Amino acid sequence: MAGLSVLIFSKDDTRQAIALAREVHSLADEIVLMDASGPSDKAYANSQKRALNLSKLRIFDVVALGYREPLMSYAFTKCRNRWVLYFDADERPSDDLKRDARRLISDKMYDAYAVGVYSVRSETDRNFTSWQFMLFRKDRIEFRGLLHERPIVHGRFRALGPEYRINQMVTGMVHSTGGRYAEMERFQRYTYAQHNLRVLEQLGKVGDIEGASRMTASKRFVLTLLRIYEALGMKRQDQEVSNLDYWSFWLARTVAHQTRRGSASGVLAAFRDSLGYAMRMRGWRKGPHSDEDFEIAQQIYKFGVTKFLRLDSPGVVERITRKYAGKQQGVELLIRLLRERYRQIDREKFIL
């Protein structure tokens, strides 16, 4: 029978991480906790592991980079089993998922399962948020280290029914990253060629997840319209999109998301939120590191954060973890590492 590693990420939320570990202890062959918490939370996790006899729990210290995706490849090296079910500390599996996970991973037809994630405020207030690949063979999935990315599955996958859901508990949890996500927008600038692909990706999310990667007739039609618009505006494909196009893309994306959720208030708020996003992008474009940040954005688009920073090498991650222990971490550190890596590559090009 296939073994299963449950992977949990935590940042100053170890009480919830331990509660989750207790909940899935009987399901897992091992539980791997990647802990980027401060000293008091780390001490709590280790003491509770002993007190609650969580024998399957293995705890690893890891640097905090603001969000989990850049460290997924490193986390996989700590998982002893091929199959992985992963969570944030504020997420919980449904009873059906806990009951049937073993049966699902024994089906050799699939390499990954897409699970519906629901934001939960109460027993009666549960809203579908997105599809996520939460259960998969670690050698058949590729995380590029992008914020809230949908990873690449190198194999066959299946979308599970709503009974096999992940509940993201909106209240009572610690979210230490908060609004710092917006800082990464400086590296999410893109060209018109990349803009077109992003639009098609968003169209793919409107339908079922199995058809998200197919080039449908509707996608071809939209792509034709985009290219006509860009030709009429004399936009080069390697040119960065305008502030107006940043705004229109974010507006369409947000309206589509809120419409899927059935939130009328969210649709109305999308206009305000999109304007704020466009103003932030305008600020990044005028910032002191604007040209460098745009070049870094192109490298991230090409290679991903993980490969660009070589975070797929355990030695690199562990060296960064030691170097910045007790120092400022989070998104600020990730931005620093991205700029240092870019300048290092730039110097090497000059020497060559």
MORAVEN-V641106 format. One record per backbone hydrogen bond with DSSP energy under -1.0 kcal/mol. NH is the residue of the N-H (numbers start at 1). CO is the residue of the C=O. E is the energy in kcal/mol with one decimal. If there is no record, write none. Layout:
nh=NH co=CO e=E
nh=NH co=CO e=E
//
This chain:
nh=5 co=83 e=-2.7
nh=6 co=30 e=-2.6
nh=7 co=85 e=-2.5
nh=8 co=32 e=-2.9
nh=9 co=87 e=-1.8
nh=10 co=34 e=-2.2
nh=17 co=13 e=-1.9
nh=18 co=14 e=-2.8
nh=19 co=15 e=-1.8
nh=20 co=16 e=-2.4
nh=21 co=17 e=-2.5
nh=22 co=18 e=-2.3
nh=23 co=19 e=-1.7
nh=24 co=20 e=-2.0
nh=28 co=24 e=-1.9
nh=29 co=4 e=-2.6
nh=30 co=4 e=-1.2
nh=31 co=56 e=-2.8
nh=32 co=6 e=-3.0
nh=33 co=58 e=-2.9
nh=34 co=8 e=-3.0
nh=35 co=60 e=-2.9
nh=36 co=10 e=-2.8
nh=42 co=38 e=-2.3
nh=43 co=39 e=-2.4
nh=44 co=40 e=-2.0
nh=45 co=41 e=-2.4
nh=46 co=42 e=-2.1
nh=47 co=43 e=-2.3
nh=48 co=44 e=-2.5
nh=49 co=45 e=-2.0
nh=50 co=46 e=-1.4
nh=51 co=47 e=-2.7
nh=52 co=48 e=-2.6
nh=54 co=49 e=-2.2
nh=55 co=53 e=-1.9
nh=57 co=54 e=-1.5
nh=58 co=31 e=-3.2
nh=60 co=33 e=-2.8
nh=62 co=35 e=-2.0
nh=71 co=68 e=-2.0
nh=72 co=69 e=-1.5
nh=75 co=71 e=-2.4
nh=76 co=72 e=-2.1
nh=78 co=75 e=-1.4
nh=84 co=136 e=-3.0
nh=85 co=5 e=-2.4
nh=86 co=134 e=-2.1
nh=87 co=7 e=-2.7
nh=89 co=9 e=-1.1
nh=91 co=88 e=-1.8
nh=92 co=167 e=-2.3
nh=94 co=165 e=-2.2
nh=98 co=94 e=-2.1
nh=99 co=95 e=-2.3
nh=100 co=96 e=-2.4
nh=101 co=97 e=-1.4
nh=104 co=100 e=-2.3
nh=105 co=101 e=-2.2
nh=107 co=104 e=-1.2
nh=110 co=107 e=-1.2
nh=111 co=156 e=-3.6
nh=112 co=156 e=-1.1
nh=113 co=135 e=-3.0
nh=114 co=158 e=-2.4
nh=115 co=132 e=-3.5
nh=117 co=130 e=-3.0
nh=118 co=166 e=-2.9
nh=119 co=127 e=-2.6
nh=120 co=168 e=-3.0
nh=121 co=125 e=-2.6
nh=122 co=125 e=-1.1
nh=127 co=119 e=-2.3
nh=129 co=117 e=-3.4
nh=130 co=117 e=-1.2
nh=132 co=115 e=-2.3
nh=134 co=132 e=-1.2
nh=135 co=113 e=-1.2
nh=136 co=84 e=-2.2
nh=137 co=111 e=-2.7
nh=138 co=82 e=-3.1
nh=140 co=137 e=-1.9
nh=142 co=152 e=-2.5
nh=149 co=146 e=-1.6
nh=152 co=142 e=-2.3
nh=154 co=140 e=-3.1
nh=155 co=153 e=-1.3
nh=158 co=112 e=-1.5
nh=160 co=114 e=-2.7
nh=164 co=161 e=-2.0
nh=166 co=116 e=-2.5
nh=167 co=92 e=-3.3
nh=168 co=118 e=-3.6
nh=169 co=90 e=-2.6
nh=170 co=120 e=-2.4
nh=180 co=177 e=-2.0
nh=181 co=178 e=-1.2
nh=182 co=179 e=-1.4
nh=183 co=180 e=-1.6
nh=184 co=181 e=-2.0
nh=185 co=182 e=-1.6
nh=186 co=183 e=-1.0
nh=187 co=184 e=-1.8
nh=188 co=185 e=-1.9
nh=192 co=239 e=-1.6
nh=193 co=237 e=-2.2
nh=195 co=191 e=-2.5
nh=196 co=192 e=-2.1
nh=197 co=193 e=-1.3
nh=198 co=194 e=-2.2
nh=199 co=195 e=-2.3
nh=200 co=196 e=-2.0
nh=201 co=197 e=-2.2
nh=202 co=198 e=-2.2
nh=203 co=199 e=-2.1
nh=204 co=200 e=-2.0
nh=205 co=201 e=-1.0
nh=206 co=203 e=-1.1
nh=212 co=209 e=-1.1
nh=216 co=214 e=-1.1
nh=220 co=216 e=-2.3
nh=221 co=217 e=-2.2
nh=222 co=218 e=-2.3
nh=223 co=219 e=-2.6
nh=224 co=220 e=-2.0
nh=225 co=221 e=-2.1
nh=226 co=222 e=-2.4
nh=227 co=223 e=-2.2
nh=228 co=224 e=-2.1
nh=229 co=225 e=-2.5
nh=230 co=226 e=-2.4
nh=231 co=227 e=-2.2
nh=232 co=228 e=-2.6
nh=233 co=229 e=-1.7
nh=234 co=231 e=-1.3
nh=235 co=230 e=-3.3
nh=239 co=236 e=-1.3
nh=241 co=190 e=-2.0
nh=246 co=242 e=-2.1
nh=247 co=243 e=-2.2
nh=248 co=244 e=-2.5
nh=249 co=245 e=-2.2
nh=250 co=246 e=-2.2
nh=251 co=247 e=-2.5
nh=252 co=248 e=-2.4
nh=253 co=249 e=-2.5
nh=254 co=250 e=-2.6
nh=255 co=251 e=-2.8
nh=256 co=252 e=-2.2
nh=257 co=253 e=-2.0
nh=258 co=254 e=-2.7
nh=259 co=255 e=-2.3
nh=260 co=256 e=-2.0
nh=261 co=257 e=-1.5
nh=263 co=258 e=-2.6
nh=267 co=263 e=-1.7
nh=268 co=264 e=-2.0
nh=269 co=265 e=-2.4
nh=270 co=266 e=-1.1
nh=273 co=269 e=-2.8
nh=274 co=270 e=-2.6
nh=275 co=271 e=-1.6
nh=276 co=272 e=-2.0
nh=277 co=273 e=-2.3
nh=278 co=274 e=-2.5
nh=279 co=275 e=-2.1
nh=280 co=276 e=-2.1
nh=281 co=277 e=-2.5
nh=282 co=278 e=-2.1
nh=283 co=279 e=-1.9
nh=284 co=280 e=-2.5
nh=285 co=281 e=-2.1
nh=286 co=282 e=-1.1
nh=290 co=287 e=-1.5
nh=293 co=289 e=-3.1
nh=294 co=290 e=-2.2
nh=295 co=291 e=-1.9
nh=296 co=292 e=-2.4
nh=297 co=293 e=-2.4
nh=298 co=294 e=-1.7
nh=299 co=295 e=-1.8
nh=300 co=296 e=-2.7
nh=301 co=297 e=-2.4
nh=302 co=298 e=-1.8
nh=303 co=299 e=-3.1
nh=304 co=300 e=-1.7
nh=306 co=144 e=-1.8
nh=308 co=304 e=-1.9
nh=309 co=305 e=-2.4
nh=311 co=306 e=-2.8
nh=313 co=310 e=-1.4
nh=317 co=313 e=-1.8
nh=318 co=314 e=-2.6
nh=319 co=315 e=-1.9
nh=320 co=316 e=-2.3
nh=321 co=317 e=-2.6
nh=322 co=318 e=-2.1
nh=323 co=319 e=-2.5
nh=324 co=320 e=-2.2
nh=325 co=322 e=-1.1
nh=327 co=324 e=-2.0
nh=330 co=64 e=-2.8
nh=334 co=330 e=-1.9
nh=335 co=331 e=-2.6
nh=336 co=332 e=-1.9
nh=337 co=333 e=-2.7
nh=338 co=334 e=-2.3
nh=339 co=335 e=-2.2
nh=340 co=336 e=-2.5
nh=341 co=337 e=-2.5
nh=342 co=338 e=-2.2
nh=343 co=339 e=-2.4
nh=344 co=340 e=-2.1
nh=345 co=341 e=-2.4
nh=346 co=342 e=-2.3
nh=347 co=343 e=-2.3
nh=348 co=344 e=-2.2
nh=349 co=345 e=-2.1
nh=350 co=346 e=-1.8
nh=351 co=347 e=-2.5
nh=352 co=348 e=-2.2
//
